[in-house]
Each structure stands twice: as C-alpha cells, then as structure tokens.
Amino acid sequence: MLRVISANLNGIRSATTKGFFPWLEAQKADFTCLQELKAQAADMTTEMLNPPGLFGYFHYAEKKGYSGVGIYARKQPLQVVEGLGVPEIDNEGRYIELVYDKLSVISVYLPSGSSGDHRQAAKFAFMEHFYGHLATLFKCGREVILCGDWNIAHQEIDLKNWKGNMKNSGFLPEERAWLTKVLSEQGWADVYRGLHPDTTGEAYTWWSNRGQAWAKNVGWRIDYQIATPAIAATARKASIYKDQRFSDHAPLTIDYATEL
C-alpha cells in the first residue's frame, strides 16, 4: 500500500503550532506533499526539514512568507526537480517533483487569481505553460501522482455556492474548461472523484476565513491528487481530515494498492 497526503499548510510555522507534526507521524504516509510553506530555508527547524523517518525536499519562494512547496518521503528519490524552468513561475516556489524508477510524485501550487487582474493573468500564464508540462509528464514512462492546491473547483458539486462564484477566480469557465482538458484530453485521473463521483460537502478541502464558512461548511474542493490512469486505478480509499484544523485547508489522503 502506498499512502499519499496533500496538505496546504498556509504557513508551515503556523501549522506546527497547531499539531501538524504529531498528526503526520501517526499517518505513516509514504509521501506528504505540502503547499504554502510561507517560509525560507532559514526559517525551517529540524522537525520541519526532516520529520522522524522522513526525508524533506523543498522549493521555496524568493519572496519571504510566500508560497513554497515541499514533499516528505520515506524513501530517497533518484532525482529531485525544483521548478518548471520558467523564472517568473519558479521564483514563487510552485513545483517540486521526486523521481523514482517507476513513479514521480509532485507537489504543485497553482497561483490564486483572487487578489486582482494581474494575479489572474499570472494564473492563466501558469496554466498555459503547465498544460504542456502535464502532456510531457503523461508520456514520461513512469506513473505520476500530482498533489496540490490547484485553486480551481472543477464542477458545480465541488463548491457550495457555485452560482454565486461563476465570475470569481477559482470557478471561472476558462479555468474549469482547462481542468476538463487536462482530465479528458490528456487522460489524467482525478483520483478522489474516481472513488467518490457524487460526493459534495464531504469533498470540500478549503474554507474561506471570512464569515462562517467553516462552521456552515461553505467550502470548495480545490486540493487534488491527479494521477496517471494505471496508478489511479489502484486507489482504494480517500479521506479528508477535518478533526483538527492545521490551516484553512484540510489534508487529502489517498491509499493506493501499489508499492513504490
């Protein structure tokens, strides 16, 4: 069995104070993909860098207290790929890939466009480049699992107030169509949806800090594990952990009936 977790921490230092690492140790995950570290290397403690029994790999943003991704792995990879080779993307710390003989595991954090037109333009630019990268990845000869905060709710069942968000970043028609193309034209699998095709409120992974979004479960499903079809077909169980709150996101855990 291969256990993979995706967790947007909205600040690894903040998540540490909320009990993230004791929880993580109890999960016995093979891979834990992190987004929004909001930290640089100098901010990271020994526990954050290498939790017991795990190897940590990180791609930090140049801007302090911003973005950043990482992966904790039980087994050291053959290769670590930081970034996509595009400076304006890579200086925001949005992509890290661990390469093994027959598998790649990736933590990715797509930009949010909610803060203004300039950030929505940056998001569209990321999506355009990433689409080509995904096509190349799909044909790399390895199985691939991409974990992360994609900042897109794909379908109406993926957020509570879909009617009121059709003109808002994260649920724009262009964003949803792009994700549809990733899944239908390129052939990637949305692993959670494969196991739970009709689940609505229990599928949410993010809640705004505004209003009573958490209390009323006014959420969005924007955290995904997207995988190549063969390994996606081995997925046996998916869960979203809400008993503790480490950030405004909830960790997504999927167990695959396969070995590394």
SERO-4910 file (N, C-alpha, C, O; in steps of 0.05 Angstrom, whole numbers):
BEGIN
 pado doro    nc1    nc2    nc3   cac1   cac2   cac3    cc1    cc2    cc3    oc1    oc2    oc3
  Met    A     17    -24      0      0      0      0     17     25      0     38     26     14
  Leu    A     10     44    -15     23     70    -17      4     91     -7    -17     95    -19
  Arg    A     12    105     14     -5    127     25      7    154     18     30    160     23
  Val    A    -10    171      5     -1    197     -4    -20    218      7    -45    216      5
  Ile    A     -8    239     18    -24    261     30    -17    287     16      6    292      9
  Ser    A    -37    303     11    -33    330      2    -44    349     23    -66    346     32
  Ala    A    -28    369     30    -35    388     52    -25    416     46     -1    421     46
  Asn    A    -43    434     42    -36    463     42    -36    472     70    -56    472     84
  Leu    A    -13    481     80     -9    488    108    -14    517    114    -17    525    137
  Asn    A    -16    534     93    -19    563     98      1    572    118     -6    587    137
  Gly    A     26    564    115     47    571    133     55    547    150     41    539    168
  Ile    A     79    536    145     88    512    159     93    518    189     89    501    206
  Arg    A    102    543    194    107    550    222     81    552    238     79    543    261
  Ser    A     60    562    225     34    564    238     23    535    242     12    529    264
  Ala    A     25    518    222     14    491    224     29    475    246     16    458    259
  Thr    A     54    481    250     70    467    271     58    473    298     56    455    315
  Thr    A     49    497    303     37    504    329     10    492    333     -1    492    355
  Lys    A     -2    482    311    -29    471    312    -29    441    312    -50    428    309
  Gly    A     -6    428    316     -5    399    319     -1    383    294     -7    360    293
  Phe    A      9    396    273     11    382    247     30    359    249     24    337    238
  Phe    A     53    362    261     73    341    260     67    316    276     72    294    267
  Pro    A     55    318    300     45    294    314     24    279    297     25    254    296
  Trp    A      7    294    284    -13    281    267      1    267    244     -6    244    237
  Leu    A     20    281    231     34    270    208     48    244    215     47    225    200
  Glu    A     61    243    238     75    219    246     56    195    249     64    173    243
  Ala    A     32    201    258     13    179    262      1    169    236    -10    147    235
  Gln    A      4    184    214     -7    176    189      9    154    174     -2    140    158
  Lys    A     35    153    180     52    133    167     51    135    136     51    115    122
  Ala    A     50    160    127     48    164     98     75    159     84     96    164     96
  Asp    A     73    150     60     98    147     43    106    173     32    130    179     29
  Phe    A     87    190     24     92    216     14     72    236     25     48    231     26
  Thr    A     82    259     34     65    281     42     73    306     27     96    316     30
  Cys    A     55    315     10     61    338     -7     50    363      5     26    365     12
  Leu    A     67    383      9     60    408     23     58    431      3     73    432    -16
  Gln    A     39    449      9     38    474     -6     36    497     14     28    494     37
  Glu    A     43    520      4     43    545     20     59    542     46     49    546     68
  Leu    A     85    537     42    103    536     64    105    563     78    107    565    103
  Lys    A    105    584     62    108    611     73    133    614     90    132    626    111
  Ala    A    154    601     81    179    601     96    202    598     77    199    588     55
  Gln    A    226    607     86    251    602     72    267    582     88    260    574    110
  Ala    A    289    573     75    305    552     88    314    560    116    315    543    134
  Ala    A    320    586    120    330    595    146    308    593    168    314    593    192
  Asp    A    283    592    159    261    591    179    254    562    188    239    559    207
  Met    A    266    543    174    258    515    179    273    502    202    298    503    203
  Thr    A    258    490    220    270    475    242    278    447    232    270    439    211
  Thr    A    293    433    249    300    405    243    275    388    238    274    372    220
  Glu    A    254    392    255    229    377    252    216    383    226    205    365    213
  Met    A    216    408    217    204    416    192    220    404    168    208    396    148
  Leu    A    246    404    170    263    395    148    262    365    145    259    355    123
  Asn    A    264    350    167    265    321    166    251    309    190    264    302    209
  Pro    A    224    307    188    210    293    210    220    264    213    231    253    194
  Pro    A    216    252    236    226    225    241    219    206    219    195    202    213
  Gly    A    239    193    208    235    172    187    229    183    160    223    167    141
  Leu    A    231    209    156    224    221    130    247    239    120    263    250    135
  Phe    A    248    241     93    266    259     80    250    282     69    230    278     56
  Gly    A    259    307     74    245    330     64    258    344     41    283    347     40
  Tyr    A    242    352     21    252    365     -3    234    390     -7    209    387     -5
  Phe    A    246    413    -14    230    437    -14    238    455    -38    261    455    -47
  His    A    219    470    -47    223    491    -67    211    517    -55    187    521    -55
  Tyr    A    229    534    -45    220    558    -31    215    581    -51    228    583    -72
  Ala    A    197    599    -44    193    623    -59    215    643    -52    226    642    -30
  Glu    A    222    661    -71    242    681    -65    230    702    -45    245    712    -28
  Lys    A    205    708    -48    192    727    -31    187    715     -3    177    693     -1
  Lys    A    195    729     18    192    719     45    162    716     53    145    733     46
  Gly    A    157    694     67    130    690     77    109    685     56     86    692     59
  Tyr    A    118    672     33    100    670     10    104    642     -3    126    633     -6
  Ser    A     82    630    -11     82    606    -27    101    585    -17    104    582      7
  Gly    A    113    570    -35    132    549    -28    119    522    -26     96    520    -16
  Val    A    133    501    -36    122    474    -35    144    455    -25    167    462    -24
  Gly    A    135    431    -17    154    412     -7    141    384     -8    117    381    -12
  Ile    A    158    364     -4    150    336     -2    166    322     20    190    324     20
  Tyr    A    152    307     37    165    289     55    162    261     44    140    253     36
  Ala    A    184    246     42    184    219     31    198    199     49    217    206     62
  Arg    A    188    175     50    201    154     66    226    143     52    244    134     66
  Lys    A    226    145     26    249    134     11    261    157     -6    247    172    -18
  Gln    A    288    159     -5    301    180    -21    297    175    -51    299    152    -60
  Pro    A    292    196    -66    288    193    -95    314    191   -110    336    196   -100
  Leu    A    311    184   -135    334    183   -153    342    211   -162    365    217   -168
  Gln    A    321    229   -164    325    256   -174    304    274   -161    282    266   -156
  Val    A    312    299   -157    293    320   -147    292    342   -168    313    353   -176
  Val    A    268    349   -177    264    370   -197    251    394   -183    228    391   -173
  Glu    A    265    416   -182    253    440   -170    245    460   -192    262    468   -207
  Gly    A    220    466   -193    211    486   -212    205    475   -240    210    452   -246
  Leu    A    195    493   -257    186    486   -284    205    497   -305    199    494   -329
  Gly    A    226    511   -297    244    522   -316    235    549   -327    246    558   -348
  Val    A    216    562   -314    206    588   -322    211    607   -298    198    604   -277
  Pro    A    229    626   -300    237    642   -277    214    656   -262    214    655   -238
  Glu    A    195    667   -277    173    681   -263    155    663   -248    141    671   -230
  Ile    A    155    637   -256    140    617   -241    157    606   -218    148    604   -195
  Asp    A    182    600   -225    198    586   -205    206    604   -182    212    593   -160
  Asn    A    208    630   -186    215    647   -163    192    649   -142    195    660   -121
  Glu    A    169    637   -149    147    636   -130    145    609   -116    127    605    -99
  Gly    A    163    590   -123    164    564   -108    138    548   -111    125    543    -91
  Arg    A    132    539   -135    106    526   -140    107    497   -149     86    485   -153
  Tyr    A    131    486   -152    132    458   -163    157    444   -153    179    454   -155
  Ile    A    152    420   -143    175    402   -137    166    373   -143    144    365   -138
  Glu    A    185    358   -155    180    331   -164    201    313   -154    225    318   -156
  Leu    A    193    290   -142    211    269   -134    209    246   -155    187    236   -159
  Val    A    232    239   -166    232    219   -188    243    193   -177    265    192   -165
  Tyr    A    228    171   -180    237    144   -174    237    128   -200    232    138   -221
  Asp    A    244    103   -197    247     86   -220    222     84   -237    222     87   -261
  Lys    A    199     80   -223    174     76   -237    152     96   -229    129     93   -237
  Leu    A    160    116   -214    140    135   -203    152    163   -200    175    166   -192
  Ser    A    136    183   -206    142    211   -198    119    220   -180     96    216   -185
  Val    A    127    234   -158    108    246   -140    114    276   -140    137    285   -137
  Ile    A     93    292   -143     96    321   -147     79    336   -128     56    328   -123
  Ser    A     89    358   -117     74    377   -102     73    403   -118     93    414   -126
  Val    A     48    412   -124     45    435   -141     25    455   -128      6    446   -115
  Tyr    A     30    480   -131     13    501   -120      7    521   -142     24    539   -148
  Leu    A    -17    519   -154    -24    538   -175    -30    565   -163    -40    567   -140
  Pro    A    -24    586   -177    -30    613   -167    -60    617   -162    -77    605   -175
  Ser    A    -65    635   -143    -93    645   -139    -95    671   -155    -77    687   -155
  Gly    A   -118    674   -168   -123    699   -182   -141    718   -168   -150    738   -179
  Ser    A   -147    712   -143   -168    726   -129   -160    754   -119   -177    770   -112
  Ser    A   -134    760   -120   -126    786   -109   -125    808   -130   -119    831   -124
  Gly    A   -132    802   -155   -132    823   -175   -126    812   -203   -118    789   -207
  Asp    A   -131    829   -223   -128    821   -251    -99    812   -257    -95    794   -273
  His    A    -80    825   -245    -52    818   -250    -46    790   -241    -30    776   -254
  Arg    A    -58    782   -219    -53    755   -209    -69    734   -225    -60    711   -229
  Gln    A    -92    742   -235   -107    724   -252    -92    719   -279    -92    697   -289
  Ala    A    -80    740   -289    -63    738   -313    -39    719   -307    -32    703   -325
  Ala    A    -27    722   -284     -5    704   -277    -15    675   -274     -1    656   -282
  Lys    A    -39    671   -264    -51    644   -262    -55    632   -290    -48    609   -294
  Phe    A    -66    648   -308    -71    638   -335    -44    631   -349    -42    612   -363
  Ala    A    -24    648   -344      3    642   -356     14    616   -345     26    601   -360
  Phe    A     11    612   -319     20    587   -307      5    563   -319     17    543   -327
  Met    A    -21    566   -322    -38    544   -333    -29    537   -361    -28    513   -368
  Glu    A    -24    557   -377    -16    552   -405     10    537   -406     13    517   -421
  His    A     30    545   -390     56    531   -390     52    503   -378     64    484   -388
  Phe    A     37    501   -357     34    476   -342     20    455   -359     25    431   -356
  Tyr    A      2    464   -376    -12    445   -394      7    429   -411      5    405   -414
  Gly    A     27    443   -422     47    430   -438     64    412   -421     72    390   -430
  His    A     71    421   -397     87    404   -380     72    379   -372     84    357   -371
  Leu    A     46    381   -367     30    358   -360     29    338   -383     31    314   -378
  Ala    A     28    348   -407     28    330   -430     54    314   -432     54    290   -438
  Thr    A     76    328   -427    102    315   -427    104    294   -404    114    272   -408
  Leu    A     95    302   -381     96    284   -357     80    258   -363     89    236   -356
  Phe    A     57    261   -375     39    238   -380     54    217   -397     47    193   -395
  Lys    A     72    226   -413     86    207   -431    114    200   -422    130    190   -437
  Cys    A    120    205   -396    148    202   -386    156    173   -382    180    168   -378
  Gly    A    137    155   -382    143    127   -378    141    118   -350    144     94   -344
  Arg    A    136    136   -331    131    130   -303    102    135   -296     88    150   -310
  Glu    A     93    122   -275     68    131   -263     73    158   -249     95    163   -240
  Val    A     52    175   -248     55    201   -237     32    208   -218      9    203   -226
  Ile    A     37    219   -195     17    229   -177     23    259   -172     44    265   -161
  Leu    A      5    276   -180      8    305   -175    -11    313   -153    -35    312   -156
  Cys    A      1    321   -131    -15    330   -108    -14    361   -106      6    373   -114
  Gly    A    -35    373    -97    -33    401    -92    -58    417    -92    -80    407    -96
  Asp    A    -54    442    -86    -75    462    -87    -76    473   -115    -58    488   -123
  Trp    A    -96    466   -130    -98    475   -158   -113    501   -161   -114    513   -182
  Asn    A   -125    510   -139   -140    535   -138   -162    537   -160   -168    558   -171
  Ile    A   -173    513   -166   -195    512   -185   -215    491   -174   -207    468   -169
  Ala    A   -240    499   -171   -261    479   -166   -272    471   -193   -281    487   -209
  His    A   -271    445   -199   -276    436   -226   -305    437   -234   -312    448   -256
  Gln    A   -323    426   -218   -351    423   -225   -369    436   -204   -359    444   -182
  Glu    A   -394    438   -210   -413    451   -192   -414    437   -165   -419    450   -145
  Ile    A   -410    411   -165   -411    396   -139   -386    401   -122   -384    392   -100
  Asp    A   -367    416   -133   -341    420   -119   -340    445   -102   -320    451    -91
  Leu    A   -363    459   -100   -364    482    -82   -393    487    -75   -411    480    -90
  Lys    A   -396    500    -51   -423    504    -41   -439    524    -57   -461    518    -67
  Asn    A   -428    548    -61   -442    569    -74   -432    572   -103   -420    593   -110
  Trp    A   -438    552   -120   -427    553   -147   -440    575   -164   -427    588   -180
  Lys    A   -465    580   -159   -479    600   -176   -468    628   -171   -465    644   -189
  Gly    A   -460    634   -146   -450    660   -139   -421    664   -145   -410    686   -141
  Asn    A   -407    642   -154   -379    644   -159   -370    640   -188   -347    637   -194
  Met    A   -390    641   -206   -384    635   -234   -366    657   -247   -354    652   -268
  Lys    A   -365    680   -235   -348    702   -246   -324    707   -228   -310    727   -231
  Asn    A   -319    689   -209   -297    692   -190   -274    673   -196   -279    651   -205
  Ser    A   -250    683   -191   -227    666   -195   -230    640   -179   -238    640   -156
  Gly    A   -222    618   -191   -225    592   -179   -249    576   -190   -250    552   -188
  Phe    A   -268    590   -202   -291    577   -214   -298    590   -241   -321    589   -250
  Leu    A   -279    604   -253   -284    616   -279   -287    594   -301   -274    573   -299
  Pro    A   -304    600   -320   -308    580   -342   -282    571   -355   -278    548   -362
  Glu    A   -263    591   -359   -238    584   -372   -221    565   -355   -207    547   -365
  Glu    A   -221    569   -328   -206    552   -310   -218    524   -310   -203    504   -311
  Arg    A   -244    522   -309   -257    496   -308   -253    481   -334   -248    457   -334
  Ala    A   -254    495   -356   -250    482   -382   -222    472   -385   -217    451   -396
  Trp    A   -203    487   -374   -175    479   -375   -171    453   -359   -158    434   -368
  Leu    A   -183    451   -336   -181    426   -320   -195    403   -333   -186    380   -332
  Thr    A   -217    409   -346   -231    388   -361   -213    377   -383   -212    353   -388
  Lys    A   -198    395   -397   -180    386   -418   -157    369   -407   -149    349   -419
  Val    A   -147    377   -383   -126    361   -370   -136    332   -366   -121    313   -370
  Leu    A   -160    330   -357   -171    304   -350   -181    288   -374   -175    264   -377
  Ser    A   -195    301   -392   -208    286   -414   -190    284   -438   -189    262   -450
  Glu    A   -176    305   -446   -160    304   -470   -132    292   -465   -122    276   -481
  Gln    A   -120    299   -442    -93    288   -436    -96    260   -423    -78    244   -427
  Gly    A   -117    255   -409   -122    229   -398   -115    225   -368   -116    203   -358
  Trp    A   -109    248   -354   -104    246   -325   -130    239   -310   -152    243   -320
  Ala    A   -126    227   -287   -149    219   -270   -150    236   -245   -130    240   -231
  Asp    A   -174    245   -238   -180    259   -213   -186    236   -193   -208    226   -192
  Val    A   -166    229   -177   -167    205   -161   -191    205   -141   -205    186   -138
  Tyr    A   -194    228   -127   -216    229   -108   -243    225   -121   -260    210   -111
  Arg    A   -247    238   -144   -272    235   -158   -276    207   -169   -299    198   -172
  Gly    A   -255    193   -175   -257    165   -184   -269    148   -162   -284    129   -168
  Leu    A   -262    154   -137   -273    139   -114   -299    149   -104   -316    134    -94
  His    A   -304    175   -107   -328    188    -96   -340    207   -118   -337    231   -115
  Pro    A   -352    196   -138   -361    212   -161   -383    232   -155   -386    252   -169
  Asp    A   -398    227   -134   -422    245   -129   -420    260   -103   -439    274    -96
  Thr    A   -399    257    -88   -397    270    -61   -395    300    -64   -380    311    -80
  Thr    A   -410    314    -47   -410    344    -48   -396    355    -23   -371    358    -23
  Gly    A   -411    361     -2   -400    375     21   -377    361     35   -359    374     46
  Glu    A   -377    334     35   -355    320     47   -329    321     31   -308    313     41
  Ala    A   -331    330      6   -308    331    -11   -292    357     -8   -270    359    -19
  Tyr    A   -303    377      5   -290    403      6   -264    401     21   -261    386     40
  Thr    A   -244    417     12   -218    417     24   -209    445     33   -188    448     46
  Trp    A   -224    466     26   -217    493     33   -241    509     41   -262    507     28
  Trp    A   -238    526     61   -260    544     71   -248    571     75   -227    575     88
  Ser    A   -262    591     65   -253    619     69   -253    625     99   -269    615    115
  Asn    A   -234    643    107   -234    652    134   -255    674    139   -258    683    162
  Arg    A   -268    682    118   -289    703    121   -315    690    130   -322    667    124
  Gly    A   -331    706    145   -357    697    154   -356    672    170   -338    668    186
  Gln    A   -375    655    165   -377    629    180   -374    606    161   -387    585    163
  Ala    A   -355    609    142   -352    589    121   -347    561    132   -359    541    123
  Trp    A   -328    559    152   -322    533    163   -346    522    179   -353    499    175
  Ala    A   -357    538    195   -380    529    212   -404    520    195   -418    501    202
  Lys    A   -408    533    173   -431    527    156   -423    508    132   -440    502    115
  Asn    A   -398    500    132   -387    482    111   -392    495     83   -399    481     64
  Val    A   -387    521     81   -387    534     55   -359    532     43   -343    550     45
  Gly    A   -354    509     31   -327    502     23   -324    499     -7   -342    501    -22
  Trp    A   -299    493    -14   -290    488    -42   -273    463    -42   -258    458    -23
  Arg    A   -274    448    -63   -255    426    -68   -235    436    -88   -240    436   -112
  Ile    A   -211    445    -78   -191    455    -95   -164    441    -91   -145    447   -105
  Asp    A   -163    422    -73   -139    406    -68   -144    378    -81   -164    365    -75
  Tyr    A   -125    370    -97   -129    346   -113   -105    327   -112    -83    335   -105
  Gln    A   -110    302   -119    -89    284   -127    -97    275   -156   -117    261   -160
  Ile    A    -81    284   -175    -86    278   -203    -64    259   -212    -41    264   -207
  Ala    A    -72    237   -224    -53    215   -229    -56    203   -257    -77    206   -270
  Thr    A    -35    189   -265    -37    173   -290    -56    150   -285    -59    141   -262
  Pro    A    -70    141   -306    -92    122   -302    -86     97   -288   -102     87   -271
  Ala    A    -63     85   -293    -57     58   -281    -55     60   -251    -66     43   -237
  Ile    A    -40     80   -241    -38     81   -212    -63     92   -199    -70     85   -177
  Ala    A    -78    109   -214   -103    119   -204   -123     96   -199   -139     97   -181
  Ala    A   -121     76   -217   -140     53   -215   -134     36   -190   -151     20   -182
  Thr    A   -111     40   -178   -105     24   -154   -114     38   -128   -112     27   -107
  Ala    A   -125     63   -131   -134     77   -107   -156     62    -93   -176     53   -106
  Arg    A   -154     59    -67   -173     44    -52   -189     60    -31   -212     53    -25
  Lys    A   -177     82    -22   -191     97      0   -181    126     -2   -157    131     -5
  Ala    A   -200    144      1   -193    173      2   -207    185     26   -230    178     32
  Ser    A   -193    202     40   -205    215     64   -195    244     66   -173    250     58
  Ile    A   -212    261     77   -206    289     81   -208    294    111   -229    290    123
  Tyr    A   -185    301    123   -183    302    153   -192    330    163   -180    350    157
  Lys    A   -213    329    180   -225    354    190   -226    355    220   -237    374    231
  Asp    A   -216    334    234   -219    334    263   -201    355    276   -208    365    298
  Gln    A   -179    361    264   -162    384    273   -159    403    249   -160    395    226
  Arg    A   -154    428    255   -150    448    234   -121    458    235   -114    473    254
  Phe    A   -106    450    216    -78    459    214    -76    485    198    -57    501    201
  Ser    A    -96    490    180    -97    514    164   -125    518    154   -144    505    164
  Asp    A   -129    535    134   -155    538    122   -161    516    102   -183    516     90
  His    A   -142    498     97   -147    474     81   -147    450     99   -138    450    122
  Ala    A   -158    428     88   -157    402    102   -141    382     86   -143    382     62
  Pro    A   -124    366     99   -107    347     85   -124    326     70   -144    316     80
  Leu    A   -115    319     46   -128    298     30   -109    274     29    -86    276     20
  Thr    A   -119    251     39   -103    226     40   -115    206     22   -139    201     22
  Ile    A    -98    193      5   -107    172    -12    -88    148    -10    -64    151    -10
  Asp    A   -100    124     -6    -85     99     -5    -87     85    -32   -108     80    -42
  Tyr    A    -63     78    -43    -61     64    -68    -52     35    -63    -33     31    -48
  Ala    A    -65     16    -76    -56    -12    -73    -33    -18    -92    -36    -33   -111
  Thr    A    -11     -6    -86     13     -9   -102     37     -5    -84     35      4    -61
  Glu    A     61    -11    -94     85     -7    -79    103     12    -95    100     15   -119
  Leu    A    121     25    -81    140     44    -94    160     28   -110    178     41   -122
***
